[in-house]
């Protein structure tokens, strides 16, 4: 066992963690922002925008990967523009991993944040306004604490989803050891190379991380639901 | 100190059409549940936006649809006490008050503690709203509102969430607090008792329309309008036919009555309060022979419901009397107590 572990290149673990953390930071701010924005729309616009923002959750990740390639390929206008002007390249690079993980994890944050915000009693917001508080203060000091359990589960779910991302990642970022090979990509590579033990090792790590995450959500969100009785 | 208000707002199959002007002091807004009275306060506070109209507070225009003015709630300096108190649940009492004072100003802590002391909340600083009684929550909400230094205070059914015993004590307390603070107050309520106790002037709202405004005592004494009489607690109301300047026929009660005041052309109804009816022992002017329908005893008074003994289809009439008195055979409608209503 130790012999096996000593032969493993741990770069997929660190890559996955780095990718997951960075993608989660982006999803948190953009997801909560999008949730705020969508709530202000009228019913029809809300349904449409919500549909677009939720799509990555229901589509196969390969479809998201296809669109990402379409946008960021160096042979396409936007990808070429980024490369020529900002020296930014998504295809076959680590930023591509983050981008793919972000796109796939985004709906989880967005939907959790929106559900949490929609449960906030609107009279709290009115009270804040009549008390002369700024909208920013109302949001960060009143709404976010009230929505905290929902936001926390959004963060945990998007992180878990981000470190597990495979489909869109391989299409956009590829599978380069030490550069873009995350744990979930490594599992597929090792299995196809016949290295079942190494694949199993990564599986074990991912299962552990995901399990801990889910238990953590239950502990966090369960705190506010302690009064809910079973039936 | 004055509020001028003239607004129109349509919402969910309902039209609010309110217009009144007050001079300051305590103003009560009386209306049945669903009459749109809370909506008026919300428009003043800037939580809701009227479709059209104008709201000015002490000469400061808060809203004017023609001039395109709609000050945000934050800038209106209007304190609003919500029915549910709207204390921020994730904050302690201290933090609920502290958030209102901007920045880390010197003496912030002292201001909070002084306010807590005034509202008899000392010792509860570290509690969360869910750990307070209804009365304590209300005082925290009041204290928080006063720290925001409002120019005017709006109370939305402030006692509806409290039970009877607590209510009486709190009403007295709140009167004291608010008098001490010396700001104009508007209180919305469906309870005529609360309005009567609380306000020196009042506005009567019915089905979204402001019907009447004036001194509270005057309106209770002489409501003038049938709806206003009903809202101020007059249970006995009858349609009338005018027979002369001082004589009428109350068609719902099958009785001819003489009045003290001259009956104007616009008078369509009369009302008489149950406790002003006088028991009598023999027929005479303004006296009705009664047929008992039912009796209800409340802790301190007796409510007698009766019909006119003559005529089958007369409406029931309420008499409020002392519990020691016997139920009479005849009832007199004192001339001077008859409310002429249009």
Boltz contact constraints between the chains, C-beta under 6 A:
constraints:
  - contact:
      token1: [A, 123]
      token2: [B, 82]
      max_distance: 6.0
  - contact:
      token1: [A, 123]
      token2: [B, 86]
      max_distance: 6.0
  - contact:
      token1: [A, 124]
      token2: [B, 86]
      max_distance: 6.0
  - contact:
      token1: [A, 126]
      token2: [B, 47]
      max_distance: 6.0
  - contact:
      token1: [A, 127]
      token2: [B, 86]
      max_distance: 6.0
  - contact:
      token1: [A, 129]
      token2: [B, 73]
      max_distance: 6.0
  - contact:
      token1: [A, 129]
      token2: [B, 74]
      max_distance: 6.0
  - contact:
      token1: [A, 130]
      token2: [B, 45]
      max_distance: 6.0
  - contact:
      token1: [A, 130]
      token2: [B, 73]
      max_distance: 6.0
  - contact:
      token1: [A, 130]
      token2: [B, 80]
      max_distance: 6.0
  - contact:
      token1: [A, 131]
      token2: [B, 100]
      max_distance: 6.0
  - contact:
      token1: [A, 131]
      token2: [B, 148]
      max_distance: 6.0
  - contact:
      token1: [A, 132]
      token2: [B, 74]
      max_distance: 6.0
  - contact:
      token1: [A, 132]
      token2: [B, 148]
      max_distance: 6.0
  - contact:
      token1: [A, 141]
      token2: [B, 99]
      max_distance: 6.0
  - contact:
      token1: [A, 142]
      token2: [B, 88]
      max_distance: 6.0
  - contact:
      token1: [A, 145]
      token2: [B, 90]
      max_distance: 6.0
  - contact:
      token1: [A, 146]
      token2: [B, 90]
      max_distance: 6.0
